[in-house]
Amino acid sequence: MVAAWPFYLTGTVVIFLGFVALHRWVLGMTGRRADASRSVLTGAFLAFLLGAGSVALAITLDTDQVHSRIFAYRVAVDLNGTEPVRLLLPAPVDVRLHAALNRASGNSTIRIVQVDGVPLVELLAGGDVAFDVRVSVVDAPFNRTLTRTSSASNGTANATVELVPSGDTLEASLDLRIEFDDFCDSVSYAATAVVRSGATQVPFLTTYALC
């Protein structure tokens, strides 16, 4: 994230120098100083122009950063065996987030796959692994719907997680956290569970926060 304050500072200093140059030109015009040349007036004009541009850039950076929407997808898996497993996890419906959910770590990967027309996060775990994905979006609000996840009731939703075992790895410990942060309006999901072969219903603790 680019800091805006250097542009504010630069713009303020340059505008101040523009006022100094303009003051010199005015004194020259009134005869109190000899310097009333066109170059001084041109320098003042350029200083105002550059300073205003720097401040405008700073305001743009501030606006973009304040209005950035943050999506986070954190998943950690500990296997109870030595063979790799495949997990199918809830995925965001918002297609703007899908490209970011395509990562590799050693011999493990996550990616978006379509299962019966439904997007899911496929995690191929070659061993104990963790992924931490963060996406910043400056655009329309998120579609916060997650696939294979029921609506929250009393602060808890239910998510369906599927594990395809191999060899001696028959289960895995799962820690899954998903967050949608729309400025001052955020919702997060958190699940910690041991999942076994097949589909497992996992409770999703759902937390809402407002500024």
MOQUI-V288951 format. One line per field, one symbol per residue. ss: DSSP state (h for helix, s for strand, l for the rest). psi: psi as a letter, one per 30 degrees, with the letter a starting at -180 (. if undefined). burial: + if it has 24 or more other ideal C-beta (glycine too) atoms within 12 Angstrom, else -. A space follows every 50 residues. Layout:
ss = ???
psi = ???
burial = ???
//
This chain:
ss = llllhhhhhhhhhhhhhhhhhhhhhhhhhllllllllhhhhhhhhhhhhh hhhhhhhhhhhhhhhhllssssssssssslllllsssssllsllhhhlll llsssllssssssssllsssssssslllsssssssssllllllllsllsl llsllssssssssslsllslssssssssssssllssssssssssssssss ssssssssssl
psi = kkkfeeeeeeeeeeeeeeeeeeeeeeeeeffflfjgleeeeeeeeeeeee eeeeeeeeeeeeeeeegkkkkkjkkkkklgaflllkkjlklkfjfffeef hilkjbgklllklkjhgkkljkjjjfaklkkjkkkkkiallkjgkklhkl kkkhgklkkkkkkjlkbgjflkkkjkkkkjjicgjlkkkkkklkklkakk kkkjkkkkkk.
burial = ------+--++--++--+--++-++--------------+--++--++-+ +--++--+--+-------+++++++++-++---+++++++++-+--++-+ +-+----++++++-----+++++++--++++-+-+-+----+-++++++- ------+++++++++---+-++++++++++++---++++++-+-++---+ -+++++-----
//
